[in-house]
Amino acid sequence: MATDHSVPALLERFGGVDALAARLQEVAGQLRPGQEIEAHVEVEHGFIELFRWRSVVDQVLEPLVHLSLDDARAIDPSFEVGDDVGELQAELLPKVLAQL
């Protein structure tokens, strides 16, 4: 029998939005070590998004947590050094849900 990964079912299983988001982030962190992954649970519309956050820097020393200014400006020209960029990780969500 398949596990129900609908948002209402996951909320019931994990006891609320905060607990579900924490578990999603924990599993995502295991699948993507060294990356800062943040989970957004949208209850009203019933969807989940995972974002990888990186800081904009002049010189990239750690690609898992830093993004060059040129690469950031390719996403949005208004980014400056010191900004944080959230990148949607849609391909990661099915892998995370499979681990729940």
C-alpha positions as CSV (number, residue, x, y, z in Angstrom):
1,M,0.0,0.0,0.0
2,A,1.4,3.4,-1.0
3,T,2.0,6.1,1.7
4,D,-0.2,9.1,1.5
5,H,2.1,12.1,0.9
6,S,-0.7,14.7,0.7
7,V,-0.1,17.7,2.8
8,P,-3.2,17.0,5.1
9,A,-2.0,13.4,5.7
10,L,1.6,14.5,6.4
11,L,0.4,17.2,8.8
12,E,-1.6,14.7,10.7
13,R,1.3,12.2,10.7
14,F,3.9,14.7,11.9
15,G,1.7,16.7,14.2
16,G,1.6,20.1,12.5
17,V,3.4,22.5,10.1
18,D,6.5,23.1,12.2
19,A,7.1,19.4,12.9
20,L,6.6,18.5,9.3
21,A,8.9,21.3,8.0
22,A,11.6,20.3,10.5
23,R,11.4,16.6,9.4
24,L,11.5,17.6,5.7
25,Q,14.6,19.8,6.3
26,E,16.2,17.0,8.3
27,V,15.8,14.5,5.5
28,A,16.8,17.0,2.8
29,G,19.9,17.7,4.8
30,Q,20.8,14.0,4.9
31,L,20.3,13.8,1.1
32,R,22.3,17.0,0.5
33,P,24.9,17.3,3.2
34,G,26.5,20.7,3.7
35,Q,23.6,22.6,2.0
36,E,21.1,24.8,3.8
37,I,17.7,23.5,2.8
38,E,14.5,25.2,4.0
39,A,11.0,23.6,3.7
40,H,7.9,25.7,3.1
41,V,4.6,23.9,3.8
42,E,1.6,25.8,2.2
43,V,-1.4,24.4,4.1
44,E,-4.1,26.4,2.4
45,H,-3.2,25.3,-1.2
46,G,-1.7,22.0,-0.1
47,F,1.8,22.1,-1.5
48,I,5.4,21.8,-0.2
49,E,8.5,23.6,-1.6
50,L,12.2,23.0,-0.7
51,F,14.7,25.9,-1.2
52,R,18.5,25.8,-1.1
53,W,19.9,29.0,0.4
54,R,23.3,30.4,-0.6
55,S,25.0,33.7,0.2
56,V,26.2,36.0,-2.6
57,V,29.9,36.5,-2.3
58,D,32.7,38.1,-4.4
59,Q,34.8,34.9,-4.4
60,V,33.2,31.5,-4.1
61,L,35.2,29.3,-1.7
62,E,32.4,26.9,-0.7
63,P,30.0,26.3,-3.6
64,L,27.5,24.5,-1.4
65,V,26.8,27.7,0.6
66,H,28.1,30.5,-1.7
67,L,27.0,31.9,-5.0
68,S,29.0,34.3,-7.1
69,L,27.7,37.8,-7.8
70,D,27.5,37.0,-11.5
71,D,25.6,33.8,-11.0
72,A,23.2,35.6,-8.6
73,R,22.6,38.4,-11.0
74,A,21.8,35.9,-13.7
75,I,18.8,35.0,-11.5
76,D,18.0,38.6,-10.5
77,P,20.0,41.7,-11.5
78,S,19.2,43.3,-8.2
79,F,21.3,40.9,-6.0
80,E,24.3,42.3,-4.2
81,V,27.1,40.7,-2.2
82,G,25.8,39.7,1.2
83,D,22.3,38.8,-0.1
84,D,20.9,35.3,0.4
85,V,19.5,33.5,-2.6
86,G,16.8,30.9,-2.3
87,E,16.8,28.4,-5.1
88,L,13.7,26.1,-5.6
89,Q,14.8,22.4,-5.3
90,A,11.8,20.8,-7.0
91,E,13.7,17.6,-8.0
92,L,14.6,17.0,-4.4
93,L,11.1,16.8,-3.0
94,P,10.2,13.3,-4.3
95,K,13.4,12.0,-2.9
96,V,12.6,13.5,0.5
97,L,9.0,12.3,0.5
98,A,10.2,8.8,-0.3
99,Q,12.3,8.8,2.9
100,L,9.3,9.8,5.2
